[in-house]
Amino acid sequence: MSTRTWLATDYYALLGVRPNATEAEITRAFRDLAKRLHPDRSTNGYEAHQFKELAAAYGVVGNTERRARYDALRATRRRPGAASTAPPPVVIREDDSHRPISVRALPTLRAGLLAYRWGIALFVVGVVIAALVGWITATDDGPTDVARDITFWLIAAKLVIVGAVFWLLGRRRLTYCDSDITPNRNAVTR
């Protein structure tokens, strides 16, 4: 799963192990469940979804550093009265493989906004240059300079194409970020 709030799911329950299980027990439980739920072995779409959740759980609990942070976060939530003083939920990005390459290329909302704005600017400049070159070519009464015209047309085409690509990438990133935004804007992203 791309974004997961650690407090929303009990990863130990997903793996079917106790919270004080050893790394070997966690790995064994993951492998047993992965063999049964792997998308190559089952045709059920729900099992494929369960496999993704299982992989996300193992990504946290199977990693010593993440497991320590996860356990610490769970411990703060279990203390009486800690619900109001608990730190914001930790949001992790475990797997980018499902994202389109164009979205992975722009890692933040700020980069998406920057690409969107620069894309529009480059596109507009390219269109203006194309219009000027067309106007100059149409009104030129003297001998035509073909090399000059081709150079300006290529510059205009490059600006239009690059501007359109950045514009669309930025727009996709902004759309993707809108679905990622959580009500708690203090969440830590990794």
C-alpha positions as CSV (number, residue, x, y, z in Angstrom):
1,M,0.0,0.0,0.0
2,S,1.4,3.4,-0.8
3,T,0.3,5.3,2.3
4,R,-0.5,3.7,5.6
5,T,-1.2,5.2,9.0
6,W,0.5,3.0,11.5
7,L,-2.2,3.4,14.1
8,A,-5.0,2.4,11.8
9,T,-3.9,-1.3,11.5
10,D,-2.5,-3.8,13.9
11,Y,0.4,-5.2,11.9
12,Y,1.0,-8.0,14.3
13,A,-2.6,-9.2,13.9
14,L,-2.2,-9.1,10.1
15,L,0.8,-11.4,10.4
16,G,-0.8,-13.5,13.1
17,V,2.0,-13.1,15.6
18,R,2.3,-11.7,19.1
19,P,3.8,-8.2,19.6
20,N,6.8,-9.7,21.3
21,A,7.5,-12.3,18.6
22,T,11.1,-12.8,17.4
23,E,12.3,-11.8,13.9
24,A,12.4,-15.5,12.9
25,E,8.7,-16.0,14.0
26,I,7.7,-12.9,12.0
27,T,9.6,-14.0,8.9
28,R,8.1,-17.5,9.1
29,A,4.6,-16.2,9.6
30,F,5.1,-13.8,6.6
31,R,6.4,-16.5,4.3
32,D,3.6,-18.9,5.2
33,L,0.9,-16.3,4.5
34,A,2.7,-15.0,1.4
35,K,2.7,-18.5,-0.1
36,R,-1.0,-18.8,0.4
37,L,-2.0,-15.3,-0.6
38,H,0.5,-14.5,-3.4
39,P,-1.3,-13.2,-6.5
40,D,0.5,-15.8,-8.7
41,R,-1.1,-18.6,-6.7
42,S,-4.6,-17.3,-6.2
43,T,-7.1,-15.9,-8.6
44,N,-9.1,-14.1,-5.9
45,G,-8.8,-10.4,-6.1
46,Y,-9.4,-10.0,-2.3
47,E,-6.4,-12.3,-1.6
48,A,-4.2,-10.1,-3.8
49,H,-5.4,-7.1,-1.6
50,Q,-4.6,-9.1,1.5
51,F,-1.2,-9.9,0.1
52,K,-0.5,-6.2,-0.3
53,E,-1.5,-5.5,3.3
54,L,0.6,-8.4,4.5
55,A,3.6,-7.0,2.6
56,A,3.1,-3.6,4.2
57,A,2.8,-5.2,7.6
58,Y,6.0,-7.1,7.1
59,G,7.7,-4.0,5.8
60,V,7.2,-2.4,9.2
61,V,7.4,-5.3,11.6
62,G,10.1,-7.1,9.7
63,N,12.4,-4.1,9.8
64,T,14.1,-3.6,13.2
65,E,14.2,0.2,13.0
66,R,10.6,0.6,11.8
67,R,9.4,-1.9,14.3
68,A,10.9,0.0,17.2
69,R,9.2,3.2,16.0
70,Y,6.0,1.4,15.5
71,D,6.1,-0.2,19.0
72,A,6.9,3.1,20.6
73,L,4.0,4.8,18.8
74,R,1.6,2.0,19.8
75,A,2.9,2.3,23.4
76,T,2.1,6.0,23.6
77,R,-1.5,5.4,22.3
78,R,-2.1,2.7,25.0
79,R,-1.3,4.8,28.0
80,P,-4.3,6.3,29.8
81,G,-4.8,9.9,28.9
82,A,-2.2,9.8,26.1
83,A,-4.8,10.1,23.3
84,S,-4.8,13.9,23.6
85,T,-1.0,14.3,23.9
86,A,0.0,11.5,21.5
87,P,2.2,12.6,18.5
88,P,0.5,12.8,15.1
89,P,0.1,9.6,13.2
90,V,3.2,8.6,11.2
91,V,2.5,8.2,7.6
92,I,5.0,6.0,5.7
93,R,5.4,5.5,2.0
94,E,6.5,1.9,1.6
95,D,6.2,1.1,-2.0
96,D,6.2,3.4,-5.0
97,S,5.9,0.6,-7.6
98,H,2.2,1.1,-8.2
99,R,2.6,4.8,-8.9
100,P,3.1,6.0,-12.5
101,I,6.7,6.9,-13.2
102,S,5.6,10.5,-14.0
103,V,4.2,10.8,-10.5
104,R,7.3,9.3,-8.8
105,A,9.4,11.9,-10.7
106,L,7.8,14.7,-8.7
107,P,8.1,13.7,-5.0
108,T,6.3,16.6,-3.3
109,L,3.3,18.9,-3.6
110,R,5.7,21.8,-3.9
111,A,7.5,20.2,-6.8
112,G,4.1,19.5,-8.5
113,L,3.0,23.1,-8.1
114,L,6.3,24.3,-9.4
115,A,6.2,22.0,-12.5
116,Y,2.6,23.0,-13.1
117,R,3.4,26.7,-13.1
118,W,6.6,26.4,-15.2
119,G,4.9,24.1,-17.6
120,I,2.1,26.7,-18.3
121,A,4.7,29.4,-18.7
122,L,6.9,27.4,-21.1
123,F,3.9,26.4,-23.1
124,V,2.7,30.0,-23.4
125,V,6.1,31.2,-24.4
126,G,6.4,28.5,-27.0
127,V,3.0,29.4,-28.5
128,V,3.9,33.1,-28.6
129,I,7.2,32.3,-30.3
130,A,5.4,30.1,-32.8
131,A,2.9,32.9,-33.5
132,L,5.7,35.4,-34.0
133,V,7.7,33.1,-36.3
134,G,4.6,32.5,-38.3
135,W,3.9,36.2,-38.5
136,I,7.5,37.0,-39.5
137,T,7.5,34.3,-42.1
138,A,4.2,35.4,-43.6
139,T,5.2,39.1,-43.8
140,D,8.8,38.7,-44.9
141,D,9.1,40.1,-48.4
142,G,12.8,39.8,-48.9
143,P,14.8,36.6,-49.4
144,T,13.8,33.9,-47.0
145,D,16.3,32.6,-44.5
146,V,15.2,29.0,-44.2
147,A,17.7,28.1,-41.6
148,R,16.5,30.9,-39.4
149,D,12.9,29.9,-39.8
150,I,13.6,26.3,-39.1
151,T,15.6,27.2,-36.0
152,F,12.8,29.4,-34.6
153,W,10.2,26.7,-35.4
154,L,12.2,24.1,-33.5
155,I,12.7,26.3,-30.5
156,A,9.0,27.0,-30.4
157,A,8.1,23.3,-30.8
158,K,10.5,22.4,-28.0
159,L,9.1,25.0,-25.7
160,V,5.5,23.9,-26.4
161,I,6.3,20.2,-25.9
162,V,8.4,20.6,-22.8
163,G,5.8,23.0,-21.4
164,A,3.0,20.6,-22.0
165,V,4.9,17.7,-20.4
166,F,5.7,19.7,-17.3
167,W,2.2,21.1,-17.2
168,L,0.6,17.6,-17.3
169,L,3.1,16.1,-14.9
170,G,2.5,18.9,-12.4
171,R,-1.2,18.5,-12.8
172,R,-1.0,14.8,-12.2
173,R,1.2,15.4,-9.1
174,L,-1.3,17.9,-7.7
175,T,-4.1,15.4,-8.3
176,Y,-2.2,12.7,-6.7
177,C,-1.2,14.8,-3.7
178,D,-4.9,15.8,-3.2
179,S,-5.7,12.2,-2.6
180,D,-2.7,11.8,-0.2
181,I,-3.5,14.8,2.0
182,T,-4.7,13.7,5.5
183,P,-6.7,15.9,7.9
184,N,-3.6,16.0,10.1
185,R,-1.1,18.1,8.2
186,N,1.5,17.5,10.9
187,A,1.9,13.8,9.8
188,V,5.5,12.8,9.1
189,T,6.0,11.4,5.6
190,R,8.9,9.1,4.7
